[in-house]
Amino acid sequence: RVCEAGARADDADALPGRRGREGPLHVKHGNNELRSPLFDAFVRAGAEAGYGATSDYNGCRQEGLSPMPMTVFHGEHHRRGERCSTAAAYLEPALSQSSAHPRLSVLTGVEARRVVWDSELRAGATSLGARPRAAAIEYVSAAGGVGLARAKKEVILSAGAIASPQLLQLSGVGPQA
């Protein structure tokens, strides 16, 4: 029913609850801040050519041309106009509050090589049938040195759609790499 209503609406963002507005990631629907006559002409031309137009291609109807949503600092933010990445929205504030996140650290200039399992770090392997637990990440620095980032609680593997499965394969998970 929401999609049916959205298809009838001129502005899918007008539907209550469709988009969050208060989170740390600044998302702004594309607009013509540069006042270029090509901005609106491009969307109109697509509609006239039969491609259609939509107010929000992330809404109920994805077909058609639309201004692109963008993550850009807006409002009264001191970085207004700059790209608001997930690192800027979530990671930088967490790192600046070191007392709230004392065990959070970020290494730059290194590349993850593989996930290290708890059985590799402990003397004696885990019992048969026990599920392995990720305990660390092995990494290599730009200078070629190998290091180990150990986790007390959990390892979060967030290396993207290509590198995450690759790291798992290099760590012995899934088909042989």
C-alpha positions in Angstrom: 0.0 0.0 0.0 2.8 2.4 0.7 4.3 1.8 -2.7 0.9 2.3 -4.4 0.6 5.6 -2.5 4.2 6.5 -3.4 3.6 5.8 -7.1 0.7 8.3 -7.0 2.6 10.9 -5.1 4.6 13.5 -6.9 7.2 13.6 -4.2 7.9 10.2 -2.6 9.7 12.0 0.3 6.4 13.6 1.2 5.2 10.3 2.6 5.6 10.3 6.4 8.3 7.9 7.6 9.8 7.2 4.2 13.2 8.8 5.0 14.9 9.4 8.3 16.0 13.0 8.9 17.7 13.0 12.3 20.6 10.6 11.9 24.3 11.5 11.7 24.6 10.8 8.0 23.6 14.0 6.1 21.5 12.8 3.1 20.2 15.5 0.8 18.0 15.0 -2.2 19.8 16.3 -5.3 19.2 19.9 -6.0 20.4 22.6 -8.4 22.6 24.5 -6.0 24.8 25.7 -8.9 21.7 27.0 -10.7 22.7 25.3 -13.9 20.0 25.3 -16.6 21.2 21.8 -17.6 20.1 20.3 -14.3 16.3 20.4 -14.9 16.8 20.1 -18.6 18.4 16.7 -18.2 15.5 15.3 -16.2 12.9 16.9 -18.6 14.8 15.5 -21.7 14.7 12.0 -20.2 11.0 12.2 -19.6 10.4 13.5 -23.1 12.5 10.7 -24.6 10.3 8.2 -22.9 12.5 7.2 -20.0 10.2 8.9 -17.5 10.9 11.0 -14.5 10.6 10.1 -10.8 11.0 12.2 -7.8 13.0 9.5 -6.0 14.5 6.5 -7.7 15.0 4.9 -4.2 11.3 5.1 -3.7 8.5 2.8 -5.0 9.1 3.5 -8.7 12.8 3.3 -9.7 12.3 3.9 -13.4 13.0 7.3 -14.7 15.5 10.1 -14.3 15.7 11.9 -10.9 18.1 14.2 -9.1 20.5 11.9 -7.2 20.4 11.8 -3.4 23.7 12.8 -2.0 25.5 12.6 1.3 26.7 16.2 1.8 26.9 18.1 5.0 24.1 20.7 5.1 22.3 23.1 7.4 24.5 25.0 9.9 27.2 22.3 9.9 30.8 23.7 9.9 31.6 21.4 7.0 28.6 22.4 4.9 29.0 21.5 1.2 31.6 18.8 1.9 30.8 15.1 1.3 29.5 13.4 4.5 31.0 9.9 4.3 30.1 7.2 6.8 33.5 7.7 8.3 32.8 11.4 8.9 29.3 10.7 10.2 30.0 7.7 12.5 33.7 7.0 12.9 35.2 10.5 13.4 32.7 11.4 16.2 33.4 8.0 17.9 37.2 8.6 17.7 36.8 12.1 19.1 35.0 10.7 22.1 37.8 8.5 23.3 36.4 8.3 26.8 33.2 6.8 25.5 35.0 4.4 23.2 38.4 3.6 24.9 39.0 0.4 22.9 38.4 1.8 19.5 41.4 2.4 17.4 42.0 2.9 13.7 45.2 1.9 11.8 45.9 3.7 8.5 48.5 2.7 5.9 47.9 -1.0 6.5 46.2 -3.7 4.5 44.3 -6.6 6.0 45.7 -10.0 5.0 43.4 -12.5 6.8 41.2 -13.2 9.8 43.0 -15.0 12.6 41.0 -17.6 14.5 41.0 -18.1 18.2 42.4 -21.7 17.8 45.5 -20.2 16.1 46.2 -17.9 19.0 45.6 -20.3 21.9 47.8 -23.2 22.8 45.9 -26.3 21.7 43.2 -26.3 19.2 39.5 -25.9 20.0 37.5 -29.1 20.4 36.2 -30.8 17.4 32.8 -29.5 16.3 33.3 -26.1 18.1 32.7 -23.1 15.9 35.8 -21.1 15.3 35.8 -17.5 16.6 37.5 -14.6 14.8 40.1 -13.2 17.3 42.3 -10.9 15.3 43.2 -9.5 11.9 46.6 -10.0 10.4 47.8 -7.0 8.4 50.8 -5.7 6.5 52.1 -2.2 6.6 53.2 -0.2 3.6 56.8 -0.8 4.7 56.1 -4.6 4.5 55.9 -5.3 8.3 53.3 -7.8 9.4 51.2 -7.0 12.5 48.3 -8.5 14.4 45.3 -6.5 15.6 43.7 -8.5 18.4 40.1 -8.3 19.5 38.8 -8.9 23.0 35.2 -9.3 22.1 34.6 -9.4 18.3 36.0 -8.7 14.9 33.9 -6.8 12.5 34.9 -7.5 8.9 33.7 -4.6 6.7 35.9 -4.5 3.7 33.3 -4.2 0.9 31.7 -6.5 -1.5 34.9 -7.7 -3.1 37.5 -7.7 -0.3 35.3 -9.1 2.5 34.7 -12.5 0.8 38.4 -12.4 -0.4 39.6 -12.0 3.2 37.3 -14.9 4.3 38.7 -17.1 1.6 42.3 -16.2 2.5 41.3 -17.1 6.1 40.2 -20.6 5.2 36.4 -19.9 4.9 34.6 -21.1 1.7 36.2 -22.5 -1.4 40.0 -22.6 -1.6 41.3 -19.2 -2.8 
